[in-house]
Amino acid sequence: MSLTTSEIESQPAIWRHAIASMIPQASALLTLPGARVLVLGCGTSAFVAESFAALRESAGFGITDAAYASEPWPWRDYDVVIVLSRSGTTTEVVDALDALPAGVRTIAVTGVADSPVADRADDVLLLDFADEESVVQTRFPTTFLLLARAAFGENVDELPDQAEAALALPLGIDVAAYSHFVYLGSGWTYGLAQEAALKIREAAQAWSESYPLLDYRHGPLAVASDHTLVWMFGRAEQSLVDDIEVTGAHVVVSAHDPLIELARAQQLAVAIAEHRGLNPDQPRHLTRSIVLG
């Protein structure tokens, strides 16, 4: 069993721990009622930042923007900057913290307490119990979003049991039948769709794409074929399902909570990697953290 597989399957237990011990701190650090918040990350963390921003703003806690730490972003007098970095060492995140105006409150979400990112932040939401050894992130981002949803008032108590049951089921997907994988989401689940597609690229070196749900008709549908699998996270649109199926593509409509669907998508990425004879824990050309000289 690969490390990635064991870490994917450990998510229900990790989520239970988070629910039991972390919600009060997460609520204090993530709700910030009325504050203008910027959330920064790279790679997986950038997609998670997008989901978090959509969740916080839709929950009514205030303006929330998400941006890539590695890209220039306009400063808009934010009250708080939240940075996401599993390793706590990502150079672009460190540089972003160093470039912030004086007096802006900073909060780091990380898996490593003794790290450059944690050392620079005013406050730290430490998820060291959700850290992982694999280059490919799985349980760290889902645990953070689970806590965010709980902090914003959602009842997530049943999700660990539901995830355990779902992850024990066979995927029911013939990985040899598809060479093209598309993930669609809407609202906060668009970030999840982007992350699912990244998992396919990282772990399985396969062709994957992600789009906002209803935007898929606006061009990308042209390359769908009977070698395409399209997975919708969260809400589905039956007319879109019908349009996709005309191409011969196979459509997967969510049967579970979107976070559980992401864990299932992680399983699919590992299955494809193993079918191709690849090590999903050690993608080529990638390292666990990007540290620039």
QUIJONOR-V376145 format. One record per residue. RES is the residue in three letters. PSI is psi in degrees with one decimal (* if undefined). OMEGA is omega as a letter, one per 30 degrees, with the letter a starting at -180 (* if undefined). Layout:
BEGIN
RES_PSI_OMEGA + RES_PSI_OMEGA
END
This chain:
BEGIN
MET_130.3_a + SER_159.4_l + LEU_-42.3_l + THR_-43.6_a + THR_-45.9_a + SER_-35.3_l + GLU_-36.7_l + ILE_-47.6_a + GLU_-17.6_l + SER_-7.2_a + GLN_-41.1_l + PRO_-42.7_l + ALA_-41.4_l + ILE_-41.9_l + TRP_-40.5_l + ARG_-43.2_l + HIS_-43.7_l + ALA_-45.1_a + ILE_-38.9_a + ALA_-29.6_a + SER_-12.2_a + MET_-10.5_a + ILE_-44.2_l + PRO_-44.3_l + GLN_-40.6_l + ALA_-40.5_l + SER_-41.7_a + ALA_-36.0_a + LEU_-20.6_a + LEU_-25.5_a + THR_-55.6_l + LEU_58.7_a + PRO_127.5_l + GLY_-11.8_a + ALA_146.1_l + ARG_119.0_a + VAL_137.2_l + LEU_132.9_l + VAL_128.9_a + LEU_145.5_l + GLY_174.4_l + CYS_146.7_l + GLY_-130.0_l + THR_-42.9_a + SER_-29.8_l + ALA_-39.4_l + PHE_-39.7_l + VAL_-38.0_l + ALA_-40.3_l + GLU_-44.2_l + SER_-44.1_l + PHE_-44.9_a + ALA_-43.1_l + ALA_-40.7_l + LEU_-47.6_a + ARG_-44.4_a + GLU_-41.0_l + SER_-24.1_l + ALA_-5.2_l + GLY_18.3_a + PHE_-11.1_l + GLY_171.9_a + ILE_130.4_a + THR_119.5_l + ASP_150.7_l + ALA_146.1_a + ALA_159.7_l + TYR_129.6_l + ALA_-24.8_a + SER_-4.1_a + GLU_148.9_l + PRO_137.2_l + TRP_141.0_a + PRO_138.3_l + TRP_129.2_a + ARG_41.2_l + ASP_49.9_l + TYR_147.9_l + ASP_-33.8_a + VAL_140.4_l + VAL_124.5_l + ILE_128.1_l + VAL_139.3_a + LEU_123.8_l + SER_106.2_a + ARG_-47.9_a + SER_-25.9_a + GLY_9.1_a + THR_-1.8_a + THR_121.5_a + THR_-44.9_a + GLU_-33.5_l + VAL_-42.9_l + VAL_-45.7_a + ASP_-38.6_l + ALA_-42.1_l + LEU_-42.3_a + ASP_-24.4_a + ALA_-3.7_a + LEU_148.4_l + PRO_151.1_l + ALA_142.7_l + GLY_-7.9_l + VAL_128.3_l + ARG_137.9_l + THR_139.7_l + ILE_126.7_l + ALA_133.9_l + VAL_114.0_a + THR_165.9_l + GLY_-2.2_a + VAL_116.2_a + ALA_-44.1_a + ASP_78.2_a + SER_159.3_a + PRO_-38.3_l + VAL_-47.8_l + ALA_-39.2_a + ASP_-29.5_a + ARG_-16.8_a + ALA_151.4_l + ASP_-37.2_a + ASP_154.2_a + VAL_129.0_l + LEU_101.2_a + LEU_117.4_l + LEU_49.5_a + ASP_-26.5_l + PHE_-17.2_l + ALA_4.1_l + ASP_165.2_a + GLU_154.9_a + GLU_-28.5_a + SER_149.0_l + VAL_-38.7_a + VAL_122.5_a + GLN_138.4_l + THR_-70.0_a + ARG_-25.3_l + PHE_-51.4_a + PRO_-37.5_a + THR_-34.8_l + THR_-41.4_l + PHE_-46.1_a + LEU_-33.5_l + LEU_-47.1_l + LEU_-39.7_l + ALA_-44.7_a + ARG_-40.7_l + ALA_-42.5_l + ALA_-34.2_a + PHE_6.6_l + GLY_2.0_l + GLU_147.3_l + ASN_109.8_a + VAL_11.0_a + ASP_-32.7_a + GLU_-9.7_a + LEU_-38.8_l + PRO_-44.4_l + ASP_-40.4_l + GLN_-39.7_l + ALA_-41.3_l + GLU_-43.9_l + ALA_-41.8_a + ALA_-40.5_a + LEU_-16.3_l + ALA_-11.6_a + LEU_150.2_l + PRO_147.9_a + LEU_-34.1_a + GLY_23.8_a + ILE_126.3_l + ASP_99.8_a + VAL_-22.6_l + ALA_-14.2_a + ALA_-12.4_a + TYR_142.5_l + SER_0.7_a + HIS_124.5_a + PHE_128.4_a + VAL_134.5_l + TYR_134.5_a + LEU_141.2_l + GLY_169.7_a + SER_138.5_a + GLY_-132.4_a + TRP_-19.6_a + THR_-8.3_l + TYR_-37.2_l + GLY_-37.6_l + LEU_-39.6_l + ALA_-41.4_l + GLN_-40.6_l + GLU_-39.4_l + ALA_-41.7_l + ALA_-38.4_l + LEU_-38.8_l + LYS_-39.8_l + ILE_-43.1_a + ARG_-45.0_a + GLU_-56.1_a + ALA_-33.5_a + ALA_-2.1_l + GLN_39.5_a + ALA_163.2_a + TRP_118.5_l + SER_152.0_a + GLU_163.7_l + SER_143.8_a + TYR_157.0_l + PRO_142.3_a + LEU_-61.7_a + LEU_-9.6_l + ASP_-9.7_a + TYR_-29.1_l + ARG_-23.8_a + HIS_55.8_l + GLY_-57.5_a + PRO_-27.4_l + LEU_-21.7_a + ALA_-25.6_a + VAL_2.9_l + ALA_144.0_l + SER_-172.9_l + ASP_-1.6_l + HIS_9.7_a + THR_135.6_l + LEU_125.5_l + VAL_123.3_a + TRP_122.8_l + MET_124.4_l + PHE_127.8_a + GLY_-135.4_a + ARG_150.9_l + ALA_163.3_l + GLU_111.8_a + GLN_-37.8_l + SER_-33.6_l + LEU_-41.6_l + VAL_-45.3_a + ASP_-43.0_a + ASP_-38.3_a + ILE_-42.8_a + GLU_-25.8_l + VAL_-30.0_a + THR_-11.3_a + GLY_-6.3_l + ALA_154.1_l + HIS_132.0_a + VAL_131.2_l + VAL_120.7_l + VAL_137.8_a + SER_131.0_l + ALA_-5.5_a + HIS_177.0_l + ASP_146.3_a + PRO_-36.0_l + LEU_-35.5_l + ILE_-37.8_l + GLU_-38.4_l + LEU_-41.6_l + ALA_-37.5_l + ARG_-37.7_l + ALA_-35.1_l + GLN_-42.1_l + GLN_-41.4_l + LEU_-42.1_l + ALA_-41.4_l + VAL_-42.2_a + ALA_-41.3_l + ILE_-43.2_l + ALA_-46.6_a + GLU_-36.5_l + HIS_-32.5_a + ARG_2.8_l + GLY_27.6_a + LEU_155.8_l + ASN_108.3_a + PRO_-17.3_a + ASP_-20.9_a + GLN_72.1_l + PRO_146.7_a + ARG_143.8_l + HIS_1.8_a + LEU_153.9_l + THR_166.2_a + ARG_-30.8_l + SER_142.2_l + ILE_107.7_l + VAL_113.0_a + LEU_142.0_l + GLY_*_*
END
